[in-house]
Amino acid sequence: MRRKHRRLQSEPDLDITPFMNLMIVLVPVLLLNMVFAHTSVLELNFPTGESLASEQVEELQIQVVIHADSLVVADNQGGVIKSIDQKGGEHDFAVLKDVMKELKSRIPEKKDVIIMPSRETSYQVLVSVMDTVRSYDAVVAGNLVEAELFPEISLGDAPVESTEDAERAGGQS
């Protein structure tokens, strides 16, 4: 008589080593990318269609007008405070920061400023001007802190330069 030998059949183990290797690499990469996906939001005040009250018209308004070749800091009562020409083909934000610090020291209670970019102004220049007029780095008691200048920013359109202004500024028509 012949005997049948029954072979022992076992289920093969599930190999999860490649999956574990993937998780070891994937988790730190995803955690690192979370840091670089930081988005900052600027709160801006846009003009409304309502007419201004007489009290608002008399209030001092600081304006920063961005032209293609200069930055002009002005107010609504005395006119131009400082005209800052380009330096090396780029706007001089260091001088703008100094002018804004001086204005803040003269009128410390003032918190708002109007930024008026021209149509040719690039987005990067606009954001750089916003960052410059909002705050600056200061050292207090040995620590680097962000000191407030004019955090409440409003946007408007820059006035169009007339041909006389352009001729005086650069001799171009």
Phi and psi in degrees as GROMACS dihedral restraints (atoms count N, CA, C in turn):
[ dihedral_restraints ]
;  ai    aj    ak    al  type     phi  dphi    fc
    3     4     5     6     1   -96.7    20    10
    4     5     6     7     1   140.4    20    10
    6     7     8     9     1  -104.8    20    10
    7     8     9    10     1   140.0    20    10
    9    10    11    12     1   -92.8    20    10
   10    11    12    13     1   127.0    20    10
   12    13    14    15     1   -94.1    20    10
   13    14    15    16     1   124.7    20    10
   15    16    17    18     1   -90.6    20    10
   16    17    18    19     1   123.3    20    10
   18    19    20    21     1   -81.1    20    10
   19    20    21    22     1   143.3    20    10
   21    22    23    24     1   -80.7    20    10
   22    23    24    25     1   121.0    20    10
   24    25    26    27     1  -106.5    20    10
   25    26    27    28     1   128.1    20    10
   27    28    29    30     1  -119.6    20    10
   28    29    30    31     1   148.5    20    10
   30    31    32    33     1   -74.3    20    10
   31    32    33    34     1   134.9    20    10
   33    34    35    36     1   -71.1    20    10
   34    35    36    37     1   143.8    20    10
   36    37    38    39     1   -69.4    20    10
   37    38    39    40     1   145.9    20    10
   39    40    41    42     1   -78.7    20    10
   40    41    42    43     1   123.3    20    10
   42    43    44    45     1   -90.8    20    10
   43    44    45    46     1   108.2    20    10
   45    46    47    48     1  -102.8    20    10
   46    47    48    49     1    10.9    20    10
   48    49    50    51     1   -59.7    20    10
   49    50    51    52     1   -46.1    20    10
   51    52    53    54     1   -62.3    20    10
   52    53    54    55     1   -36.6    20    10
   54    55    56    57     1   -66.4    20    10
   55    56    57    58     1   -41.0    20    10
   57    58    59    60     1   -65.4    20    10
   58    59    60    61     1   -39.1    20    10
   60    61    62    63     1   -61.9    20    10
   61    62    63    64     1   -41.2    20    10
   63    64    65    66     1   -62.4    20    10
   64    65    66    67     1   -44.0    20    10
   66    67    68    69     1   -65.7    20    10
   67    68    69    70     1   -37.6    20    10
   69    70    71    72     1   -62.7    20    10
   70    71    72    73     1   -34.7    20    10
   72    73    74    75     1   -85.6    20    10
   73    74    75    76     1   -40.5    20    10
   75    76    77    78     1   -70.4    20    10
   76    77    78    79     1   -41.2    20    10
   78    79    80    81     1   -62.4    20    10
   79    80    81    82     1   -49.4    20    10
   81    82    83    84     1   -64.0    20    10
   82    83    84    85     1   -35.7    20    10
   84    85    86    87     1   -63.8    20    10
   85    86    87    88     1   -43.9    20    10
   87    88    89    90     1   -66.2    20    10
   88    89    90    91     1   -37.5    20    10
   90    91    92    93     1   -67.5    20    10
   91    92    93    94     1   -37.3    20    10
   93    94    95    96     1   -67.7    20    10
   94    95    96    97     1   -36.9    20    10
   96    97    98    99     1   -69.4    20    10
   97    98    99   100     1   -23.2    20    10
   99   100   101   102     1   -64.7    20    10
  100   101   102   103     1   -33.9    20    10
  102   103   104   105     1   -68.1    20    10
  103   104   105   106     1   -37.1    20    10
  105   106   107   108     1   -80.4    20    10
  106   107   108   109     1    -9.6    20    10
  108   109   110   111     1   -95.3    20    10
  109   110   111   112     1    33.4    20    10
  111   112   113   114     1   -79.5    20    10
  112   113   114   115     1   128.5    20    10
  114   115   116   117     1  -119.0    20    10
  115   116   117   118     1   129.8    20    10
  117   118   119   120     1  -106.8    20    10
  118   119   120   121     1   146.0    20    10
  120   121   122   123     1  -116.8    20    10
  121   122   123   124     1   130.3    20    10
  123   124   125   126     1  -101.4    20    10
  124   125   126   127     1   132.0    20    10
  126   127   128   129     1   -92.3    20    10
  127   128   129   130     1   122.0    20    10
  129   130   131   132     1  -118.5    20    10
  130   131   132   133     1   153.2    20    10
  132   133   134   135     1  -108.6    20    10
  133   134   135   136     1   115.0    20    10
  135   136   137   138     1   -95.4    20    10
  136   137   138   139     1   146.2    20    10
  138   139   140   141     1   -66.2    20    10
  139   140   141   142     1   145.2    20    10
  141   142   143   144     1   -99.6    20    10
  142   143   144   145     1   168.5    20    10
  144   145   146   147     1   -80.8    20    10
  145   146   147   148     1    -4.2    20    10
  147   148   149   150     1   -73.6    20    10
  148   149   150   151     1   152.1    20    10
  150   151   152   153     1   -76.8    20    10
  151   152   153   154     1   150.0    20    10
  153   154   155   156     1   -79.1    20    10
  154   155   156   157     1   141.3    20    10
  156   157   158   159     1   -75.0    20    10
  157   158   159   160     1   159.8    20    10
  159   160   161   162     1   -64.3    20    10
  160   161   162   163     1   -28.4    20    10
  162   163   164   165     1   -67.8    20    10
  163   164   165   166     1   -37.9    20    10
  165   166   167   168     1   -70.5    20    10
  166   167   168   169     1   -32.7    20    10
  168   169   170   171     1   -68.0    20    10
  169   170   171   172     1   -37.2    20    10
  171   172   173   174     1   -76.8    20    10
  172   173   174   175     1   -18.9    20    10
  174   175   176   177     1   -70.1    20    10
  175   176   177   178     1   143.1    20    10
  177   178   179   180     1   -66.3    20    10
  178   179   180   181     1   130.7    20    10
  180   181   182   183     1  -122.4    20    10
  181   182   183   184     1   123.4    20    10
  183   184   185   186     1   -91.7    20    10
  184   185   186   187     1   132.0    20    10
  186   187   188   189     1  -125.5    20    10
  187   188   189   190     1   138.4    20    10
  189   190   191   192     1  -118.1    20    10
  190   191   192   193     1   112.0    20    10
  192   193   194   195     1   -99.7    20    10
  193   194   195   196     1   126.3    20    10
  195   196   197   198     1  -102.7    20    10
  196   197   198   199     1   111.4    20    10
  198   199   200   201     1  -102.7    20    10
  199   200   201   202     1   170.9    20    10
  201   202   203   204     1   -63.7    20    10
  202   203   204   205     1   -31.9    20    10
  204   205   206   207     1  -116.4    20    10
  205   206   207   208     1     2.0    20    10
  207   208   209   210     1  -161.3    20    10
  208   209   210   211     1   165.0    20    10
  210   211   212   213     1  -116.4    20    10
  211   212   213   214     1   133.3    20    10
  213   214   215   216     1  -121.1    20    10
  214   215   216   217     1   121.1    20    10
  216   217   218   219     1   -99.0    20    10
  217   218   219   220     1   124.3    20    10
  219   220   221   222     1  -142.5    20    10
  220   221   222   223     1   172.3    20    10
  222   223   224   225     1  -133.5    20    10
  223   224   225   226     1   170.9    20    10
  225   226   227   228     1   -84.7    20    10
  226   227   228   229     1    -4.1    20    10
  228   229   230   231     1  -107.6    20    10
  229   230   231   232     1   -45.2    20    10
  231   232   233   234     1  -106.2    20    10
  232   233   234   235     1    -5.9    20    10
  234   235   236   237     1    90.9    20    10
  235   236   237   238     1  -146.2    20    10
  237   238   239   240     1   -70.9    20    10
  238   239   240   241     1   128.0    20    10
  240   241   242   243     1   -90.7    20    10
  241   242   243   244     1   -48.0    20    10
  243   244   245   246     1  -155.1    20    10
  244   245   246   247     1   133.7    20    10
  246   247   248   249     1  -107.3    20    10
  247   248   249   250     1   123.0    20    10
  249   250   251   252     1  -111.1    20    10
  250   251   252   253     1   109.5    20    10
  252   253   254   255     1   -78.1    20    10
  253   254   255   256     1   162.1    20    10
  255   256   257   258     1   -66.1    20    10
  256   257   258   259     1   151.8    20    10
  258   259   260   261     1  -127.3    20    10
  259   260   261   262     1   114.1    20    10
  261   262   263   264     1    68.2    20    10
  262   263   264   265     1    30.1    20    10
  264   265   266   267     1    82.6    20    10
  265   266   267   268     1     1.5    20    10
  267   268   269   270     1  -130.7    20    10
  268   269   270   271     1   157.1    20    10
  270   271   272   273     1   -65.6    20    10
  271   272   273   274     1   144.7    20    10
  273   274   275   276     1   -94.6    20    10
  274   275   276   277     1    90.6    20    10
  276   277   278   279     1   -74.8    20    10
  277   278   279   280     1   -23.4    20    10
  279   280   281   282     1   -65.5    20    10
  280   281   282   283     1   -43.1    20    10
  282   283   284   285     1   -66.6    20    10
  283   284   285   286     1   -40.2    20    10
  285   286   287   288     1   -59.1    20    10
  286   287   288   289     1   -42.8    20    10
  288   289   290   291     1   -63.3    20    10
  289   290   291   292     1   -40.7    20    10
  291   292   293   294     1   -63.7    20    10
  292   293   294   295     1   -41.1    20    10
  294   295   296   297     1   -64.2    20    10
  295   296   297   298     1   -41.8    20    10
  297   298   299   300     1   -68.3    20    10
  298   299   300   301     1   -35.6    20    10
  300   301   302   303     1   -63.1    20    10
  301   302   303   304     1   -42.6    20    10
  303   304   305   306     1   -64.9    20    10
  304   305   306   307     1   -42.1    20    10
  306   307   308   309     1   -62.7    20    10
  307   308   309   310     1   -40.4    20    10
  309   310   311   312     1   -65.6    20    10
  310   311   312   313     1   -35.5    20    10
  312   313   314   315     1   -69.5    20    10
  313   314   315   316     1   -29.8    20    10
  315   316   317   318     1   -79.3    20    10
  316   317   318   319     1   -36.8    20    10
  318   319   320   321     1  -129.8    20    10
  319   320   321   322     1    78.3    20    10
  321   322   323   324     1   -67.5    20    10
  322   323   324   325     1   -23.3    20    10
  324   325   326   327     1   -79.6    20    10
  325   326   327   328     1   -14.1    20    10
  327   328   329   330     1   -73.5    20    10
  328   329   330   331     1   131.4    20    10
  330   331   332   333     1  -124.3    20    10
  331   332   333   334     1   -11.2    20    10
  333   334   335   336     1  -110.1    20    10
  334   335   336   337     1   152.7    20    10
  336   337   338   339     1  -146.5    20    10
  337   338   339   340     1   150.0    20    10
  339   340   341   342     1  -110.2    20    10
  340   341   342   343     1   125.1    20    10
  342   343   344   345     1  -105.4    20    10
  343   344   345   346     1   128.0    20    10
  345   346   347   348     1  -122.8    20    10
  346   347   348   349     1    91.5    20    10
  348   349   350   351     1   -81.1    20    10
  349   350   351   352     1   148.0    20    10
  351   352   353   354     1   -80.9    20    10
  352   353   354   355     1   172.4    20    10
  354   355   356   357     1   -66.3    20    10
  355   356   357   358     1   -25.5    20    10
  357   358   359   360     1   -85.3    20    10
  358   359   360   361     1    -4.0    20    10
  360   361   362   363     1   -69.1    20    10
  361   362   363   364     1   130.6    20    10
  363   364   365   366     1   -79.0    20    10
  364   365   366   367     1   159.7    20    10
  366   367   368   369     1   -62.4    20    10
  367   368   369   370     1   -40.3    20    10
  369   370   371   372     1   -63.0    20    10
  370   371   372   373     1   -40.8    20    10
  372   373   374   375     1   -65.0    20    10
  373   374   375   376     1   -42.1    20    10
  375   376   377   378     1   -60.6    20    10
  376   377   378   379     1   -46.1    20    10
  378   379   380   381     1   -66.4    20    10
  379   380   381   382     1   -37.7    20    10
  381   382   383   384     1   -64.6    20    10
  382   383   384   385     1   -40.1    20    10
  384   385   386   387     1   -65.5    20    10
  385   386   387   388     1   -41.8    20    10
  387   388   389   390     1   -59.9    20    10
  388   389   390   391     1   -45.7    20    10
  390   391   392   393     1   -64.2    20    10
  391   392   393   394     1   -37.6    20    10
  393   394   395   396     1   -68.0    20    10
  394   395   396   397     1   -42.5    20    10
  396   397   398   399     1   -82.2    20    10
  397   398   399   400     1   -15.4    20    10
  399   400   401   402     1   -77.5    20    10
  400   401   402   403     1   -46.8    20    10
  402   403   404   405     1  -161.1    20    10
  403   404   405   406     1   171.7    20    10
  405   406   407   408     1  -145.5    20    10
  406   407   408   409     1   159.5    20    10
  408   409   410   411     1   -83.6    20    10
  409   410   411   412     1   130.2    20    10
  411   412   413   414     1  -133.3    20    10
  412   413   414   415     1   152.8    20    10
  414   415   416   417     1  -101.7    20    10
  415   416   417   418     1   119.6    20    10
  417   418   419   420     1  -126.2    20    10
  418   419   420   421     1   119.4    20    10
  420   421   422   423     1    54.3    20    10
  421   422   423   424     1    39.4    20    10
  423   424   425   426     1    81.1    20    10
  424   425   426   427     1     1.5    20    10
  426   427   428   429     1  -112.4    20    10
  427   428   429   430     1   143.8    20    10
  429   430   431   432     1   -85.0    20    10
  430   431   432   433     1   117.8    20    10
  432   433   434   435     1  -125.0    20    10
  433   434   435   436     1   162.2    20    10
  435   436   437   438     1   -98.1    20    10
  436   437   438   439     1   110.1    20    10
  438   439   440   441     1   -86.9    20    10
  439   440   441   442     1   141.8    20    10
  441   442   443   444     1   -83.2    20    10
  442   443   444   445     1   135.7    20    10
  444   445   446   447     1  -109.2    20    10
  445   446   447   448     1   -86.8    20    10
  447   448   449   450     1  -130.0    20    10
  448   449   450   451     1    86.7    20    10
  450   451   452   453     1   -76.4    20    10
  451   452   453   454     1   -20.6    20    10
  453   454   455   456     1   -92.1    20    10
  454   455   456   457     1   102.1    20    10
  456   457   458   459     1  -104.3    20    10
  457   458   459   460     1   132.0    20    10
  459   460   461   462     1  -116.5    20    10
  460   461   462   463     1   151.8    20    10
  462   463   464   465     1  -114.4    20    10
  463   464   465   466     1   147.1    20    10
  465   466   467   468     1  -153.3    20    10
  466   467   468   469     1   174.7    20    10
  468   469   470   471     1   -88.5    20    10
  469   470   471   472     1   140.0    20    10
  471   472   473   474     1   -71.0    20    10
  472   473   474   475     1   142.6    20    10
  474   475   476   477     1   -66.7    20    10
  475   476   477   478     1   145.4    20    10
  477   478   479   480     1   -74.5    20    10
  478   479   480   481     1   131.6    20    10
  480   481   482   483     1   -72.6    20    10
  481   482   483   484     1   134.4    20    10
  483   484   485   486     1   -78.9    20    10
  484   485   486   487     1   167.3    20    10
  486   487   488   489     1   -66.2    20    10
  487   488   489   490     1   -31.4    20    10
  489   490   491   492     1   -66.0    20    10
  490   491   492   493     1   -42.2    20    10
  492   493   494   495     1   -64.4    20    10
  493   494   495   496     1   -39.8    20    10
  495   496   497   498     1   -67.0    20    10
  496   497   498   499     1   -38.5    20    10
  498   499   500   501     1   -66.7    20    10
  499   500   501   502     1   -40.1    20    10
  501   502   503   504     1   -68.2    20    10
  502   503   504   505     1   -37.3    20    10
  504   505   506   507     1   -73.1    20    10
  505   506   507   508     1   -45.8    20    10
  507   508   509   510     1  -136.9    20    10
  508   509   510   511     1     1.8    20    10
  510   511   512   513     1    75.4    20    10
  511   512   513   514     1    15.3    20    10
  513   514   515   516     1  -105.1    20    10
  514   515   516   517     1   154.4    20    10
